[in-house]
Amino acid sequence: MPYRSIKKAGGVVLRWAGLTAAVSLLGCASERTPVGEDPAAQSAVAVASPLASSFPAHYARQWMTALANCARVDKISPPVAARTYAYGAITLYESVVHGMPGYNSLAGQLNGLSGLPQPDPAQQYDWPTVMAQAMTVSSLQTYVFPERLFFEFTTQCQATLQALGPAQIGYRQAAGVPPAVIGASMSYGAALGGAIAAWANADGYPEARYKGYLSPEGPQYWVPTGFTDQAKVANPVEPFFGTLRPLVLTNPAECAAPPPVPFSTTPGSDMYNQADAVYQTDLALTKEQREIALFWADPPGTSPTPPGHWLAIATSFVRAGNMADAVAGYATTSIGYLDSFIAVWQSKYQYNLLRPETYIRRYIDSSWRPLLETPQFPEYVSGHSGVSGTSAVTFTATFGNIPFTDATKVRRGFGARTYTSFTQAAQEASISRLYGGIHYPMGNSEGIAMGTCVGNAIVNRVHLM
């Protein structure tokens, strides 16, 4: 659908089908040469092939929904889910960006991403087929590399992803796309998907996930909840995730939080007051606060995790657009999921601060239990707060500073919740962890500040147009 661009602070806003959405974080096409590609080649391909904007959003949406469903069914941890969504969205965007005149490749803009395969200007391409093949290769690595990008998934989920690409390509064949165009599109998609997977797998995660870890000893340090200090039988979640190569940040600690308050068990000390705030909040928890805690809980296994909650919100916005709008919306928001979790996890395992449940049961009330189950990793800072702070910035730059209703959990029995802005939603997601009894106030406030810093870095450095 034709659209008109509207200049605004923080991006170029595009309007389609009555929905406001910004698909550029900063800048516009007239001011910037596309990064990492030949403008003449891009123009030639765009003329020879139907534009990506001529196809519906569901081609992209089906892939992101499939990844989210796999993350939920396979109980993938939040940081690994964030990595999955980010690389999936990047692959979607890169697979069709050459069918989006005026848009820039992310090559040269994301750390370590360069030299991606380019389409042949003499060939015609079917962009949904390119996307399907690129995602099949990058997500499963069936055709190029023996190691899968998303190797946390079970055989069942791998089979689901394995089937989606051929199904989409079969639909394009049934729609009458010539065999030569299908063949050229699959060849280009396979090369692109393999290149992106090789880049993604060089981020340090394949090595980090196998490293052994032993948390430090001391009264201030994290121990698995539900076990004695000596019986550390629960493995901490992804202790080296904070060492991964970020997508946009210069290093994982670029947006580092200040140290937590000094550890103390003395009543009236800053640390004691942090824990007591959690305890007193729980004792006086209102029905509304309880609902907020449960609405934003998003534990692995029952949801696609916190970044998956924000991904579902993004999907509700891109659903009514076309394929170009969808991949741009997914890319600008999903990049933030990964960088925020890398930054948060760097902080968590730098400080290794014990959880409120541990502190309160040791020093305040030995019988206390939080509303939500305490996750098995250190407290400071809050991952929910980090990803929500980042998303508030990237979603505002992408979709505008607008009110919205989050109806993503209606099917799970929750009521829809309405917010004046993405910032208000992020603040509610953050404080939900206090209501749930699993984060100190400082973990939430410093987490959302860290996330905001990450979001601003992305908005200032990534230019889709």
Secondary structure by P-SEA (a helix, b strand, c coil): cbbbbbbcccbbbbbcccbbbbccccccccccccccccaaaaaaaaaaccccccccaaaaaaaaaaaaaaaaaacccaaaaaaaaaaaaaaaaaacccccccccccccccccccccccccccccccaaaaaaaaaaaaacccccccccccccccaaaaaaaaaaaaaaaaaaaaacccaaaaaaaaaaaaaaaaaaaaaaaacaaaaaaabbbbbbbccccccccccccccccccccccccccccccccccccccccccccccccccccaaaaaaaaaaaaaaaccaaaaaaaaaacccccccccaaaaaaaaaaaaaccccaaaaaaaaaacaaaaaaaaaaaaaaaaacccccaaaaaacccccccccccccccccccccaaaaaaaaaaaaaaaaccbbbbbccccccccccbbbbccaaaaaaaaaacccccccccaaaaaaaaaaaaaaaaaaaaccccc
